[in-house]
Every structure is written in C-alpha cells, then in structure tokens.
Amino acid sequence: MTKIAVVTGAAGGMGRAIVARLLADGFHVVGFDIDADGLSGMEADGFEGMVVDLTSAEAIADAFEQIKATHGGVDALVNNAGTCFMSEFPDIPEAEFEKQMSLNFSGAFHCCQAAIKLMQGRDGVRKIVNISSNGAYNFDAFDPPHYRASKAALDTLTKDLARRYATDKIAVNSIAPAMTETPLFGVVSEEVLAKAIAQMPHGRAMQPSEIAAWIGFLISPAGDVSSGNVIILNQGRDVR
Ligand SMILES: NC(=O)c1ccc[n+]([C@@H]2O[C@H](COP(=O)([O-])OP(=O)(O)OC[C@H]3O[C@@H](n4cnc5c(N)ncnc54)[C@H](O)[C@@H]3O)[C@@H](O)[C@H]2O)c1
C-alpha cells in the first residue's frame, strides 16, 4: 500500500527538496502551502498540492479531514513551513511576534494534533519530522529572539510527542539546519548573509537536498529507532 506523507511549506526551497526526496522514496506526498502558484507548478506523479494557510487551525483541520476522506490516513508528517521575521528586540511589533509563533510553532502543533489521529492503525513506525533551526541553539548568529523561541518551542513539542507516542510507534524528531540556500536567505542583507556563509566550516551554504536526505533517512525504516532527537546539521560549525 502506498504510504502517505504530508509536507508543509511544500512550495518553498526546503519544501521542494523534501517533496522530491519523499516522492523518490515511493510516498504519495500531500504538500501544504499558502502559495497557490508555487504549488501548481509542482505537478508530478504522486504529488498533490493543497492551498492551506498554516496560521489557521481551522484550515489545518479541514485539510486533514480532506486527506482522511481521500486517503484514509497519514504515515509521515514533515512540519517544514516557517519563516524568519527580522525586527530587532525590543522593537518587535506584536503582530509580527504573533505571526512568527503562529506559523513556526502553532501551525506545526495543529498539524501534529490532526496527523497523529490519522496515524492510528497504520502499519509500521509512523514519523513526524519538525524542521527547527540551528538558530535556536547558536547565539552568535543573526537570528532574532522570536524566531529562536518559536523553534525552541517546536523542539520541546518534538520531545513531548516522542515520549507520549513511543509505544504507539510514532517517532518524532527535529532537524535543525544552519545556513541552507533557499529563498529565505532574502530576509537578511547581502553583507549579513556573506558573513554567515563564511562562518560555515565548508565555506559554503548547505543545499536543501542535503537536508532533505536526512529527513528521508528518518522517515525510512532506518529511522525507526530514533525518536525525541534534535539533529543539528551545520557542517560542525558549533562544536566546542
Ligand atoms: N534556509 C535556511 O537557512 C534555514 C535554516 C534553518 C531552518 N530553516 C527552516 O526551514 C524551513 C523551510 O524554510 P525555507 O528555507 O525553505 O524557506 P522558504 O521561504 O523557501 O519556504 C517557506 C515556505 O512556507 C510557505 N508559507 C509561508 N507562510 C505560510 C502560511 N501561512 N501557510 C502555509 N505556507 C506558508 C511559503 O509560501 C514557502 O513556500 C523553515 O521552517 C525555516 O525556519 C531554514
């Protein structure tokens, strides 16, 4: 039976690489994104785009209801959608703070609530991978505090759900990348970007396909024995 994976932020830089990885691994992939044009350009066998605003709990619930009706369940969820708003503390507008937490954390939380219900009764070890950020742990880089906090919250959710659902065979992990070349690079100036890339030990940014390979590994049978981990991918930048 074909396994069903849901990938959020599917039309973004990392999202497209994750979708490609999971399609190559034989999954039917349902991609959520707010970018309807981006999704419509992603036609591929086994891919289905759904326009979903992940800042709306109701929209998320509706999307999983549709998946339940069409596919009957979910085997894997990748909470990848996210962004990084760059206002500096303490002058962060309330609306920006709310949107940062809503997209990066609350959206993933609501997707987990809905997906876990649809994972019940499915074969094998079901998987959730939350895309965190090295920014939650490296305080030398440029990331603002509401971005860091949204990702730290996500990683605590990872650990809670990993513990809560271990005996139900639902494995939950976070992947926390550092500088990865996607459209998100546009949130910082060229100067800040060049400095951050220069700090990467290999002298280059990571590629989305390199991160997607780790997500594919966690979702593959080899990943069955890992749960509750935050896996930091940064070429060894922060090893002390
Ligand atoms: N690129 C990096 O260096 C890097 C580093 C660490 C972590 N990350 C994380 O990786 C994830 C993916 O980021 P990316 O680099 O691919 O960025 P991206 O901007 O290319 O992709 C983000 C995607 O999320 C979608 N999105 C935004 N708001 C949405 C909403 N309300 N509802 C539904 N979809 C929405 C966008 O349309 C876009 O397709 C994010 O969680 C980000 O925090 C990225």
The ligand as an SDF file (V2000), in Angstrom:
LIG
                    3D

 44 48  0  0  0  0  0  0  0  0999 V2000
   17.0630   28.2410    4.7840 N   0  0  0  0  0  0  0  0  0  0  0  0
   17.7170   28.1450    5.9280 C   0  0  0  0  0  0  0  0  0  0  0  0
   18.9060   28.5200    6.0310 O   0  0  0  0  0  0  0  0  0  0  0  0
   17.0630   27.5580    7.1350 C   0  0  0  0  0  0  0  0  0  0  0  0
   17.8430   27.3330    8.2770 C   0  0  0  0  0  0  0  0  0  0  0  0
   17.2360   26.7970    9.4040 C   0  0  0  0  0  0  0  0  0  0  0  0
   15.8980   26.4660    9.3950 C   0  0  0  0  0  0  0  0  0  0  0  0
   15.1610   26.7000    8.2670 N   0  0  0  0  0  0  0  0  0  0  0  0
   13.7370   26.3340    8.3070 C   0  0  0  0  0  0  0  0  0  0  0  0
   13.4140   25.5910    7.1670 O   0  0  0  0  0  0  0  0  0  0  0  0
   12.0180   25.7140    6.9060 C   0  0  0  0  0  0  0  0  0  0  0  0
   11.7870   25.9670    5.4340 C   0  0  0  0  0  0  0  0  0  0  0  0
   12.3430   27.2210    5.1010 O   0  0  0  0  0  0  0  0  0  0  0  0
   12.9140   27.5850    3.6530 P   0  0  0  0  0  0  0  0  0  0  0  0
   14.3080   27.9840    3.8650 O   0  0  0  0  0  0  0  0  0  0  0  0
   12.5610   26.5370    2.6890 O   0  0  0  0  0  0  0  0  0  0  0  0
   12.0680   28.9310    3.3820 O   0  0  0  0  0  0  0  0  0  0  0  0
   11.1380   29.3360    2.1600 P   0  0  0  0  0  0  0  0  0  0  0  0
   10.7730   30.7420    2.4180 O   0  0  0  0  0  0  0  0  0  0  0  0
   11.7990   28.9830    0.8630 O   0  0  0  0  0  0  0  0  0  0  0  0
    9.8570   28.3950    2.3070 O   0  0  0  0  0  0  0  0  0  0  0  0
    8.8330   28.6240    3.2590 C   0  0  0  0  0  0  0  0  0  0  0  0
    7.5170   28.1500    2.6640 C   0  0  0  0  0  0  0  0  0  0  0  0
    6.4840   28.3310    3.6570 O   0  0  0  0  0  0  0  0  0  0  0  0
    5.3340   28.8430    2.9880 C   0  0  0  0  0  0  0  0  0  0  0  0
    4.4720   29.5890    3.9080 N   0  0  0  0  0  0  0  0  0  0  0  0
    4.7030   30.7970    4.4580 C   0  0  0  0  0  0  0  0  0  0  0  0
    3.6500   31.1890    5.1800 N   0  0  0  0  0  0  0  0  0  0  0  0
    2.7160   30.2000    5.0950 C   0  0  0  0  0  0  0  0  0  0  0  0
    1.4100   30.0270    5.6290 C   0  0  0  0  0  0  0  0  0  0  0  0
    0.8310   30.9540    6.4090 N   0  0  0  0  0  0  0  0  0  0  0  0
    0.7560   28.8810    5.3310 N   0  0  0  0  0  0  0  0  0  0  0  0
    1.3160   27.9450    4.5180 C   0  0  0  0  0  0  0  0  0  0  0  0
    2.5490   28.0520    3.9800 N   0  0  0  0  0  0  0  0  0  0  0  0
    3.2430   29.1770    4.2700 C   0  0  0  0  0  0  0  0  0  0  0  0
    5.8930   29.7530    1.9060 C   0  0  0  0  0  0  0  0  0  0  0  0
    4.9260   30.0290    0.8900 O   0  0  0  0  0  0  0  0  0  0  0  0
    7.0880   28.9600    1.4280 C   0  0  0  0  0  0  0  0  0  0  0  0
    6.7310   28.1060    0.3580 O   0  0  0  0  0  0  0  0  0  0  0  0
   11.5200   26.8430    7.8260 C   0  0  0  0  0  0  0  0  0  0  0  0
   10.8480   26.2870    8.9350 O   0  0  0  0  0  0  0  0  0  0  0  0
   12.7870   27.5240    8.2620 C   0  0  0  0  0  0  0  0  0  0  0  0
   12.6720   28.1570    9.5270 O   0  0  0  0  0  0  0  0  0  0  0  0
   15.7070   27.2480    7.1450 C   0  0  0  0  0  0  0  0  0  0  0  0
  1  2  1  0
  2  3  2  0
  2  4  1  0
  4  5  1  0
  4 44  2  0
  5  6  2  0
  6  7  1  0
  7  8  2  0
  8  9  1  0
  8 44  1  0
  9 10  1  0
  9 42  1  0
 10 11  1  0
 11 12  1  0
 11 40  1  0
 12 13  1  0
 13 14  1  0
 14 15  2  0
 14 16  1  0
 14 17  1  0
 17 18  1  0
 18 19  2  0
 18 20  1  0
 18 21  1  0
 21 22  1  0
 22 23  1  0
 23 24  1  0
 23 38  1  0
 24 25  1  0
 25 26  1  0
 25 36  1  0
 26 27  1  0
 26 35  1  0
 27 28  2  0
 28 29  1  0
 29 30  1  0
 29 35  2  0
 30 31  1  0
 30 32  2  0
 32 33  1  0
 33 34  2  0
 34 35  1  0
 36 37  1  0
 36 38  1  0
 38 39  1  0
 40 41  1  0
 40 42  1  0
 42 43  1  0
M  CHG  2   8   1  16  -1
M  END
$$$$
